[in-house]
Amino acid sequence: MASCMTDSFKVHSCAHKRIHDKNDFEVEPTEKQRITMLSDKPVRKSNKENSMCNVTIKTKESHSENHKKHEKKAPKQEKAKHEFLDKLYEMMIKDGFMKARDRNEKVVEFSYPEELKQKIDFDLGSKTSDEKILSLCQDIIKYSVKVAHPRFFNQLYGGLDEYSLGGCWLTETMNASLYTYEVSPVFSLMERVVIDKMLGKIGFEDGDAMFCPGGSISNMYALNIARYFKYPEVKKKGIKGIPDICAFTSEKCHYSIGKGVAFMGMGLDNLINVKTDANGKMIPEDLEKKILEAKAEGKTPYFVNATAGTTVFGAFDPIDEIADICQKYNLWMHVDGAWGGGALLSKTYSPLLKGVERADSMTWNPHKLMGVPQQCSLVFTKHKGLLEQCHSANASYLFQQDKFYDVSYDTGDKSIQCGRKNDVLKLWIMWKNKGDEGFERDIDNQFECAKYLAQLVQEREGFELMLEPQCTNVCFYYIPKRLRGLERTPEWWNEISKVGPKVKEGMMKAGSMMVGYQPDGDFVNFFRMIISNLDTVKSDMDFVVDEIDRLGKDL
């Protein structure tokens, strides 16, 4: 039913009989107010029409007066809130952003857990003053690890880009949930643009994707949609209604593949590990052998996971060769590119993922190699519509099909979540600032820094490179002076295994940097350097070698 508007009145269709006057008091509508203005002449509606459509009438003056009235009531309260936010913002810029990226500042102000409990008042209960809360915020920044620091090399993420940080702040301010266009119009369109851009980089020209809360969940999505693709009846009948299926992955894969198989009720016995070579890459011949063995045992292979950038060694599995085998046995091929997917933005390093366009799905985490703040992860598939078919519940209160706009922008039914955080804005605004060229330059720099560090390690006495870096992971041993030149007996290796933990303790207590260590298979503890901060430069690599030598030479 149409509404009409003159200079004095705006008439709206409404569902109830009460209306509001200029002072916002509810009153019964008068006969005069039941008149709809057509052109310059009032036309009286019939009683029948009146019963079907009552009206709410507001004058321009009443709207303005109400706005002024509310403005007068709020200033004190709003001013106080803004003072808190202004002070917190200043603190975040100065200490949480600028100082955190300063090489002259500590990466961490380390305290043991019991000490930290005494330094920060974690208790909840009584109301706390703004001054006290701001003081606590200062302590939170002080004692937190500065992952934005150019010498934080501990995990597969780090750094803090100014534009993406702004995107994070705006994200939290808008507090959007991305299930329907009606509540998140801007970000729904933004997601589609970013997804299409990344699909193009992978080679899934007509595919689909979804932002997920982390790479582990993205990998689990891939396991699930692959199973649904082969056995759609699983959605109704459950795992008892389908064959005894199994999946394959390299022995150096991310642990989320095992978690996913267990979570989906398939059982870890149905995840078959494939051997890797000396560089940590899956051996295709062993994959085919394991597939045939599984079939002989009565299992039904359905899924193969190839890794583009393993967590420890940064290895890229031979995707093209694995794709040949998957095609031969009609298996779903997934590429876990959570870590190494960013290489697709570089003309120099994208060949590391040669053949990725042949996969059925891929995980890619911009919060890793691309330097976007956590969390920012996507799962992609070349099979359009599959995410929705697999996960849809068709909730009638959210996904009505008779909406007045294009409901293809209501993407919530593609997800197992209902509420879904806006993770796209920080990536979009960062990409807007950098452009394709900027991202390529940053990723090339990270790879070059890794190569430079590997060269330093090979040239410096007391350091031993374990293997040439394939991604930006650099794995090496440090040998203290007292152990150099000795026979490498089990006892010698036992002593070497203690070096990493002691050097790590020294660097954390000094706050100078953070580098991880770990064992892997037959290898005792070694250093695993990760370069993922876009601000890191080659001089930081010199510092790493000097600092480890300083902390470890007399151990």
NORVENMO-V61561 format. One record per helix or strand. SS is the DSSP state (H for helix, E for strand). FROM is the first residue (numbers start at 1). TO is the last residue. Records with the same first field share a line. If there is no record, write none. Layout:
# NORVENMO-V61561
SS=FROM-TO / FROM-TO
This chain:
# NORVENMO-V61561
E=5-5 / 10-14 / 18-20 / 26-28 / 36-38 / 41-43 / 54-58 / 152-153 / 177-177 / 208-212 / 245-250 / 271-274 / 276-276 / 282-282 / 300-308 / 316-316 / 332-337 / 361-364 / 377-381 / 421-421 / 463-465 / 473-478 / 514-520 / 523-530
H=32-34 / 47-52 / 60-101 / 113-119 / 130-143 / 162-174 / 185-202 / 215-230 / 234-237 / 239-241 / 256-263 / 268-270 / 284-296 / 319-329 / 340-345 / 350-353 / 356-358 / 386-391 / 407-409 / 412-414 / 425-459 / 481-483 / 490-510 / 538-552
